[in-house]
Amino acid sequence: MDLLTGLNESQRKAVVTTEGPVMVMAGAGSGKTKVLTTRIAYLISELGIPSSNILAVTFTNKAANEMKERIESMLSIETKYMWVSTFHSFCSRLLRLEMNHLPPFTKSFVIIDDEDSNKIVKDIMKEEMLDEYKPKDIRSLISKSKNFTDFKIEDPRLNNAYSIVDRKYHEYLKDNNLLDFDDLIIKTIELFKKNPDILEKYQNKFQYILVDEFQDTNTLQYNLVFMLSARYHNIFVVGDDFQSIYSFRGARIENINRFRNSFLEHQLILLEENYRSTTQILDLANSIIEHNPNQIKKKMYSSKTDGQIPFYYHADSAYDEVMFVIDKIKELMVCGDSYSDFAILYRANYISRNFEDMLVRYQIPYKIYGGLSFFARKEIKDIIAYLRLLINKDDDFSFRRIINEPKRKVGPALLEKLSIEASSNGVSLYNAILTISGSGLGISALREFKAVMDTISAQIENVKLGDLVDSILNETGYEEALKKDEDTYHDRIGNVKELKSVLREAEEFYDGDNTAKLEQLLSDLALRTDNEDDDISKDNCVRLSTYHQVKGLEFKNVFMVAMEDGIFPSANCMRPDEIEEERRICYVGITRAKAKLYITNAENRFLFGCHQHLPESRFINEMTKTLFKNISKGYTRFDNNTVKKSSLKVLDKPTEKEESSVVKFSVGDKINHKAFGDGLVVAVEGDVIQVAFKVPHGIKKLMGSHPAIRKI
């Protein structure tokens, strides 16, 4: 078998350039896995290198297993014992052989999982009476300290709690011969540093080292492969700086330059031919990523030159945007596509809610890829449980869910005591708080909880339903608890605020007073979740996902939705390096599409409980206009039997009369916004104004002509 058959010139060069350091920058869909596996097969079959002298590391077991299967298929050899694995599996295997050289640990060490690790942290915090923070939050900090070189805790009290737990946690692991997942790489490096002879042994053993997804390596992983490759320098790294999107996990795009500076004699090979997407899609991707400075220049191309130009649809509202996507799915299904050919991609999880609603309504099966559907997310289920308890004090199930969300020092023993009290008096757990005897922190917490809930209950008929969510967030301490996990706070609070939109919509949709409307909504949500489970279990379904979850995947038809500044790029990204990573995420999204790409956004979006106008994403402005077709005007709604003019209103350019009536703003003007209150204009760009509002709203970009805004 000729291993080089079917490879293009660049791929062939990457395979046969076996000596010395080699960096391959492999664009999306360029066949990097094929190159990696063929190179390993070439080393074994053509150069006679024993498979035991080759090390290949990647990031997922799926990728490692795929590499082994391909090598096995090419060479008809057993790959079970080859050193082809994830970084962590490699380190685990090596430590099993050498851990006795790192006392007090031994070769029989046990690797604990996240659940075990959290349990150890929880027990330590209980012993130290550190009940101000959640164990999983402290555990997250312990993990971060191992994976981020710039790790720092600003809050002195949190830092003190972390320091105590971190010290005792690692003492416990050492005393019990335990390693957590993060320790595997750390202990391997420590082993090498303390035992130069062992490092030399493995430097001699691994004559050829290959690293997959190099752009995703963190500092520890880079240091590990650098140490191992020090003797032979036969290190082959393959990655794509255009697709480095995991900085939040500790990935360092700087490792690409570190490699080039550490191995000045390296050869750089570019894989620029894409086998996935059409030329039209790749041209658009190239036009956006070229705005990032300081990257290795490459331009993706494809032999699929007769594709469809990507479409851009600017909707009047989020509803119009969703209906455009639904219509396109129905239209292409009639043309022969399957539900599994479609992916709806978004930057923030809370965007999925509107799409989920309509997909259910139109009986289109869907699945949230790598995540939970909107109403299955923990924070949404928590707030819904609060709402249920507000209108039904006999709901013991909801009571049990939220009594310690956030933590209130109500332990199992006290809950059991409350349950006995409730059973004895024939009342609910909530009402049993009135008669339970005793004192102490737990009893006080129960009574305070009831007082807060009674206060919020009394507001139901006097406030908007969406405001109940704010009361729950503020009065119960739920938002403060969310803030303690910096990694998830913005996503989770975004989801909770999106629930406000559901409640505002319920006010208009249902009849009766607020209590009746809330009862009807909660009943419908319960039924909806049950129906949802049937749909998402099907394989032939539309995929909904964030961009991070679908990296490495491909779909025939892709919708990139909610492309608005503040959503994508995220409002939390302000530094140049953060915007560059957002741009790379956009590139990843575009290059998931094989045949058709649709980019959408909305003029107005009912978001976080109020109508908002967000400017179109700056990334759309960066795209070369001739490379996509704007179909915002004149779009026709699709129907299985007929095609009719869309009922979607598309905003036309204002007439001269309309333009003359538009209020002009200047920096320093004071304005009032119906939802955000009074604010100060801090910047003006045409009709777009930036306004500084009071906390919690902060600085927002708004259309100066929007009816919600007036000068004061």
FENMOKA-V615727 format. One record per residue. N is the residue number from 1. RES is the residue in one small letter. PHI is phi in whole degrees, -180 to 180 (999 if undefined). OMEGA is omega as a letter, one per 40 degrees, with the letter a starting at -180 (999 if undefined). BURIAL is I if it has 9 or more other C-alpha atoms within 8 Angstrom, else O. Layout:
BEGIN
{{N RES PHI OMEGA BURIAL} {N RES PHI OMEGA BURIAL}}
END
This chain:
BEGIN
{{1 m 999 i O} {2 d -84 a O} {3 l -64 a O} {4 l -89 i O} {5 t -63 i O} {6 g 89 i O} {7 l -91 i O} {8 n -80 a O} {9 e -60 a O} {10 s -68 i I} {11 q -63 i I} {12 r -61 i I} {13 k -63 i I} {14 a -65 a I} {15 v -76 a I} {16 v -90 i O} {17 t -82 a O} {18 t -92 a O} {19 e -103 i O} {20 g 84 a I} {21 p -72 i I} {22 v -133 i I} {23 m -115 i I} {24 v -110 i I} {25 m -95 a I} {26 a -105 i I} {27 g -64 a I} {28 a -56 i I} {29 g 68 a I} {30 s -96 i I} {31 g 85 a I} {32 k -67 i I} {33 t -65 i O} {34 k -62 i O} {35 v -65 a I} {36 l -59 a I} {37 t -70 i I} {38 t -66 i I} {39 r -63 i I} {40 i -63 i I} {41 a -62 i I} {42 y -65 i I} {43 l -59 a I} {44 i -76 a I} {45 s -84 a I} {46 e -95 a O} {47 l -101 i O} {48 g 73 i O} {49 i -76 i I} {50 p -60 a O} {51 s -61 a O} {52 s -71 i I} {53 n -100 a I} {54 i -118 i I} {55 l -119 i I} {56 a -128 a I} {57 v -124 i I} {58 t -141 a I} {59 f -112 a I} {60 t -130 i O} {61 n -62 i O} {62 k -61 i O} {63 a -65 i I} {64 a -64 a I} {65 n -66 i I} {66 e -64 i O} {67 m -62 i I} {68 k -62 a I} {69 e -63 a I} {70 r -67 i I} {71 i -63 i I} {72 e -60 a I} {73 s -67 a O} {74 m -74 a I} {75 l -112 a O} {76 s 55 i O} {77 i -123 i O} {78 e -78 a O} {79 t -109 a I} {80 k -54 a O} {81 y -102 i O} {82 m -69 i I} {83 w -86 i I} {84 v -122 a I} {85 s -165 i I} {86 t -75 i I} {87 f -55 a I} {88 h -69 i I} {89 s -66 i O} {90 f -60 a I} {91 c -66 i I} {92 s -61 a I} {93 r -64 a O} {94 l -68 a I} {95 l -67 i I} {96 r -62 a I} {97 l -88 a O} {98 e -125 a I} {99 m -63 i I} {100 n -62 i I} {101 h -85 a O} {102 l -130 a I} {103 p -64 e O} {104 p -85 i O} {105 f -71 i I} {106 t -128 a I} {107 k -63 a I} {108 s -90 i O} {109 f -55 i I} {110 v -112 i O} {111 i -92 a O} {112 i -94 i I} {113 d -91 a O} {114 d -62 a O} {115 e -63 i O} {116 d -63 a O} {117 s -62 i I} {118 n -63 i I} {119 k -65 i O} {120 i -62 i I} {121 v -62 a I} {122 k -60 a I} {123 d -65 i O} {124 i -65 a I} {125 m -66 i I} {126 k -67 i I} {127 e -63 a O} {128 e -89 a O} {129 m 56 i O} {130 l -100 a I} {131 d -98 a O} {132 e -77 a O} {133 y -122 i O} {134 k -81 i O} {135 p -55 a I} {136 k -67 i I} {137 d -71 i I} {138 i -67 i I} {139 r -61 i I} {140 s -63 i O} {141 l -67 i I} {142 i -61 i I} {143 s -66 i I} {144 k -61 a I} {145 s -61 a I} {146 k -90 a I} {147 n -111 a I} {148 f -118 a I} {149 t -70 a O} {150 d -100 a O} {151 f -62 i O} {152 k -158 i O} {153 i -112 a O} {154 e -78 a O} {155 d -73 a O} {156 p -60 a O} {157 r -68 i O} {158 l -65 a O} {159 n -63 i I} {160 n -65 i O} {161 a -63 i I} {162 y -60 a I} {163 s -61 i O} {164 i -64 a O} {165 v -67 a I} {166 d -59 a I} {167 r -65 a O} {168 k -69 i I} {169 y -62 a I} {170 h -74 i O} {171 e -64 i O} {172 y -64 i O} {173 l -60 a I} {174 k -64 a I} {175 d -66 a O} {176 n -112 i O} {177 n 57 a I} {178 l -115 i I} {179 l -130 i I} {180 d -93 a I} {181 f -58 a I} {182 d -68 a I} {183 d -69 a I} {184 l -58 i I} {185 i -72 a I} {186 i -59 a I} {187 k -70 i O} {188 t -66 i I} {189 i -65 i I} {190 e -61 i O} {191 l -58 a I} {192 f -65 a I} {193 k -68 a O} {194 k -84 a O} {195 n -133 a I} {196 p -56 i O} {197 d -67 i O} {198 i -71 i I} {199 l -59 a I} {200 e -61 i O} {201 k -58 a O} {202 y -82 i I} {203 q -64 i I} {204 n -71 a I} {205 k -68 a O} {206 f -91 a I} {207 q -72 a I} {208 y -132 a I} {209 i -122 i I} {210 l -125 a I} {211 v -124 i I} {212 d -92 i I} {213 e 50 a I} {214 f -61 a I} {215 q -66 a I} {216 d -97 a I} {217 t -71 i I} {218 n -97 a I} {219 t -63 a I} {220 l -62 a I} {221 q -65 i I} {222 y -62 a I} {223 n -60 a O} {224 l -63 a I} {225 v -71 i I} {226 f -65 i O} {227 m -63 a I} {228 l -69 a I} {229 s -91 a I} {230 a -63 a O} {231 r -83 a O} {232 y -90 a I} {233 h 62 i I} {234 n -88 a I} {235 i -111 a I} {236 f -120 a I} {237 v -116 i I} {238 v -128 a I} {239 g -168 i I} {240 d -151 i I} {241 d -63 i I} {242 f -69 a I} {243 q -117 i I} {244 s -84 a I} {245 i -131 a I} {246 y -119 i O} {247 s -62 a I} {248 f -67 i O} {249 r -99 a O} {250 g 102 i I} {251 a -62 a I} {252 r -121 i I} {253 i -63 i I} {254 e -62 a O} {255 n -62 i I} {256 i -65 i I} {257 n -71 i O} {258 r -60 i O} {259 f -63 a O} {260 r -65 i I} {261 n -81 i O} {262 s -76 a O} {263 f -120 a O} {264 l -63 a O} {265 e -87 a O} {266 h -65 i I} {267 q -103 i O} {268 l -106 i O} {269 i -123 a I} {270 l -105 i I} {271 l -104 a I} {272 e -113 i I} {273 e -88 a I} {274 n -97 a I} {275 y -103 a I} {276 r -103 a I} {277 s -103 i I} {278 t -81 i I} {279 t -57 a I} {280 q -63 i I} {281 i -71 a I} {282 l -67 i I} {283 d -60 i I} {284 l -67 i I} {285 a -62 i I} {286 n -62 a I} {287 s -69 i I} {288 i -87 a I} {289 i -74 a I} {290 e -69 i O} {291 h -78 i O} {292 n -84 i O} {293 p -81 i O} {294 n 55 i O} {295 q -130 i O} {296 i -75 a O} {297 k -71 i O} {298 k -153 a O} {299 k -132 a O} {300 m -72 i I} {301 y -142 a I} {302 s -144 i I} {303 s -83 i O} {304 k -86 a O} {305 t -92 a O} {306 d -104 a O} {307 g -83 a I} {308 q -91 i O} {309 i -65 i I} {310 p -60 a I} {311 f -109 i I} {312 y -122 i I} {313 y -123 i I} {314 h -100 a I} {315 a -85 i I} {316 d -73 a I} {317 s -151 i I} {318 a -63 i I} {319 y -63 i O} {320 d -60 i I} {321 e -61 i I} {322 v -62 a I} {323 m -66 i I} {324 f -61 a I} {325 v -64 i I} {326 i -59 a I} {327 d -60 a I} {328 k -65 i I} {329 i -63 i I} {330 k -62 a I} {331 e -63 a I} {332 l -75 i I} {333 m -65 i I} {334 v -63 a O} {335 c -80 i O} {336 g 115 i O} {337 d -74 i O} {338 s -106 i I} {339 y -57 a I} {340 s -71 i I} {341 d -81 a I} {342 f -113 i I} {343 a -133 i I} {344 i -108 a I} {345 l -112 a I} {346 y -147 a I} {347 r -85 a I} {348 a -124 a O} {349 n -58 a I} {350 y -66 i I} {351 i -67 a I} {352 s -66 a I} {353 r -57 a I} {354 n -62 a I} {355 f -68 i I} {356 e -61 i I} {357 d -56 a O} {358 m -74 i I} {359 l -63 i I} {360 v -65 a I} {361 r -62 a O} {362 y -95 i O} {363 q 56 i O} {364 i -101 a I} {365 p -66 a I} {366 y -146 i I} {367 k -144 i I} {368 i -80 a I} {369 y -79 i I} {370 g 70 a O} {371 g -162 a O} {372 l -101 i I} {373 s -65 a I} {374 f -52 a I} {375 f -80 i O} {376 a -97 a I} {377 r -73 a I} {378 k -54 a O} {379 e -65 i I} {380 i -71 i I} {381 k -64 i I} {382 d -64 a I} {383 i -66 i I} {384 i -63 i I} {385 a -63 i I} {386 y -59 a I} {387 l -63 i O} {388 r -62 a I} {389 l -70 i I} {390 l -60 a I} {391 i -104 i I} {392 n -146 a O} {393 k -72 i I} {394 d -94 a I} {395 d -82 a I} {396 d -66 a I} {397 f -62 i O} {398 s -67 i I} {399 f -58 a I} {400 r -64 a O} {401 r -68 a I} {402 i -108 a I} {403 i -61 i I} {404 n -118 i I} {405 e -123 e I} {406 p -80 a I} {407 k -60 a O} {408 r -132 i I} {409 k 66 i O} {410 v -99 a I} {411 g -84 a O} {412 p -57 a O} {413 a -64 i O} {414 l -69 i I} {415 l -62 i I} {416 e -65 i O} {417 k -62 i O} {418 l -65 i I} {419 s -64 i I} {420 i -65 i O} {421 e -61 a I} {422 a -65 a I} {423 s -66 a I} {424 s -64 a O} {425 n -99 i O} {426 g 66 a O} {427 v -126 i I} {428 s -77 i I} {429 l -59 a I} {430 y -61 a I} {431 n -75 i I} {432 a -69 i I} {433 i -61 a I} {434 l -64 a O} {435 t -111 a O} {436 i -65 a O} {437 s -96 i O} {438 g 115 i O} {439 s -145 a O} {440 g 112 a O} {441 l -63 a O} {442 g -64 i I} {443 i -62 i I} {444 s -62 i I} {445 a -65 i I} {446 l -61 a I} {447 r -67 i I} {448 e -66 i O} {449 f -58 a I} {450 k -64 a I} {451 a -63 i O} {452 v -64 a I} {453 m -65 i I} {454 d -63 i I} {455 t -64 i O} {456 i -67 i I} {457 s -59 a I} {458 a -67 a O} {459 q -88 a I} {460 i -50 a I} {461 e -84 a I} {462 n -111 a O} {463 v -132 i O} {464 k -73 a I} {465 l -57 i I} {466 g -62 a I} {467 d -69 i I} {468 l -62 i I} {469 v -63 i I} {470 d -61 i O} {471 s -63 i I} {472 i -63 a I} {473 l -59 a I} {474 n -84 a I} {475 e -77 a O} {476 t -91 a I} {477 g 84 a I} {478 y -65 a I} {479 e -66 i I} {480 e -60 i I} {481 a -67 i I} {482 l -63 a I} {483 k -64 a O} {484 k -71 i I} {485 d -108 a I} {486 e -61 a O} {487 d -65 a O} {488 t -108 a O} {489 y -56 a I} {490 h -64 i O} {491 d -65 a I} {492 r -69 i I} {493 i -70 i I} {494 g -62 i I} {495 n -64 a I} {496 v -63 i I} {497 k -68 i I} {498 e -66 i I} {499 l -61 i I} {500 k -59 i I} {501 s -62 i I} {502 v -61 a I} {503 l -69 i I} {504 r -63 i I} {505 e -65 a O} {506 a -64 i I} {507 e -60 a I} {508 e -87 a O} {509 f -84 a O} {510 y -98 i I} {511 d -100 i O} {512 g 98 i O} {513 d -79 a O} {514 n -61 i I} {515 t -63 i I} {516 a -65 i I} {517 k -63 a I} {518 l -67 i I} {519 e -61 a I} {520 q -66 a I} {521 l -63 a I} {522 l -64 i I} {523 s -66 i O} {524 d -64 i O} {525 l -65 i O} {526 a -64 i O} {527 l -67 a O} {528 r -62 a O} {529 t -63 i I} {530 d -63 i O} {531 n -67 a O} {532 e -61 a I} {533 d -60 i O} {534 d -66 a O} {535 d -72 a I} {536 i -74 i I} {537 s -80 a O} {538 k -84 i I} {539 d -75 a O} {540 n -84 a O} {541 c -148 i I} {542 v -69 i I} {543 r -97 i I} {544 l -112 a I} {545 s -165 i I} {546 t -76 a I} {547 y -64 a I} {548 h -62 a O} {549 q -73 a O} {550 v -108 i I} {551 k -59 a I} {552 g 94 i O} {553 l -102 i O} {554 e -145 a I} {555 f -141 a I} {556 k -63 a I} {557 n -125 a I} {558 v -124 i I} {559 f -111 i I} {560 m -100 a I} {561 v -105 i I} {562 a 55 i I} {563 m -83 a I} {564 e -131 i I} {565 d -60 a I} {566 g 103 i I} {567 i -108 i I} {568 f -147 e I} {569 p -68 a I} {570 s -63 i I} {571 a -64 a I} {572 n -83 a O} {573 c -104 a I} {574 m -126 a O} {575 r -69 i O} {576 p -54 a O} {577 d -67 i O} {578 e -71 i I} {579 i -65 i I} {580 e -61 i I} {581 e -68 i I} {582 e -60 i I} {583 r -65 i I} {584 r -66 i I} {585 i -63 i I} {586 c -61 i I} {587 y -61 i I} {588 v -60 i I} {589 g -61 a I} {590 i -60 a I} {591 t -81 i I} {592 r -80 a I} {593 a -83 i I} {594 k -92 a I} {595 a -123 a I} {596 k -129 i I} {597 l -132 i I} {598 y -124 i I} {599 i -111 a I} {600 t -133 i I} {601 n -155 a I} {602 a -134 i I} {603 e -64 i I} {604 n -132 a I} {605 r -137 i I} {606 f -81 a I} {607 l -129 i I} {608 f 57 i I} {609 g 89 i I} {610 c -151 i O} {611 h -74 i I} {612 q -133 i I} {613 h -111 i I} {614 l -120 i I} {615 p -62 i I} {616 e -61 a I} {617 s -54 i I} {618 r -60 a I} {619 f -69 i I} {620 i -67 i O} {621 n -66 a O} {622 e -80 a I} {623 m -72 i I} {624 t -64 a I} {625 k -64 a O} {626 t -77 a O} {627 l -97 i I} {628 f -143 a I} {629 k -108 i I} {630 n -83 a I} {631 i -111 a I} {632 s -65 a I} {633 k -106 i O} {634 g 79 i O} {635 y -68 i O} {636 t -107 i O} {637 r -71 a I} {638 f -93 i I} {639 d -136 a I} {640 n -58 a O} {641 n -107 a O} {642 t -137 i O} {643 v -116 a I} {644 k -124 a O} {645 k -62 a O} {646 s -62 i I} {647 s -86 i O} {648 l -71 i O} {649 k -87 i O} {650 v -107 a I} {651 l -72 i O} {652 d -85 i O} {653 k -64 a O} {654 p -65 i O} {655 t -73 a O} {656 e -60 a O} {657 k -64 i O} {658 e -65 a O} {659 e -64 a O} {660 s -70 a O} {661 s -91 a O} {662 v -73 a O} {663 v -71 i O} {664 k -94 a O} {665 f -116 i I} {666 s -130 i O} {667 v -59 a I} {668 g 103 i O} {669 d -65 i I} {670 k -98 a I} {671 i -132 i I} {672 n -125 i I} {673 h -115 a I} {674 k -56 a O} {675 a -96 a O} {676 f -102 i I} {677 g 84 a O} {678 d -77 i I} {679 g -154 a I} {680 l -120 i I} {681 v -72 a I} {682 v -113 i I} {683 a -162 i I} {684 v -133 i I} {685 e -131 a O} {686 g 66 i O} {687 d -90 a I} {688 v -92 i I} {689 i -119 i I} {690 q -102 a I} {691 v -124 i I} {692 a -93 i I} {693 f -103 i I} {694 k -70 i O} {695 v -58 e O} {696 p -98 a O} {697 h -76 i O} {698 g 69 a O} {699 i -87 i O} {700 k -131 i I} {701 k -93 a I} {702 l -138 i I} {703 m -80 a I} {704 g -62 a I} {705 s -86 a O} {706 h -66 a O} {707 p -64 i O} {708 a -77 a O} {709 i -111 i I} {710 r -143 i O} {711 k -73 i O} {712 i -129 999 O}}
END
